[in-house]
Amino acid sequence: MIEKEYSYKVTDNKNVERIVSDDNVDINHILLQKGDFLPEHFSNSNVYLILTRGKLTIQLNEQKPALYTAGSIIAVPYKIKMNIYNENEDVLEFFIVKSPSPKFINQG
């Protein structure tokens, strides 16, 4: 086969999983319940957050937090401080696409 299949968990429970990590891209799948968050960190590549369910609150650097809903794609540049959390009742589900792969962008 030419193609390669990747799978991810279909759940409503908190979940943080790496789906793809290769020379081209990193893709992570995240599910957060109300009150859940990702630890504050700096983007280690160009980051694209693809929201598939719920509402995501994100604070970048010292900006005011912004709210985005399912169907949105948020692009975050390299080396930006990020705080991502779910303040809403609905499960938040999104994918994180990092391009280029952080293992290549950090080599300099």
Secondary structure, 3 states (H helix, E strand, C coil): CCCCCCCCCCCCCCEEEEEEECCCCEEEEEEECCCCEEEEEECCCEEEEEEEECEEEEEECCCCCEEEECCCEEEECCCCEEEEECCCCCCEEEEEEEECCHHHHCCC
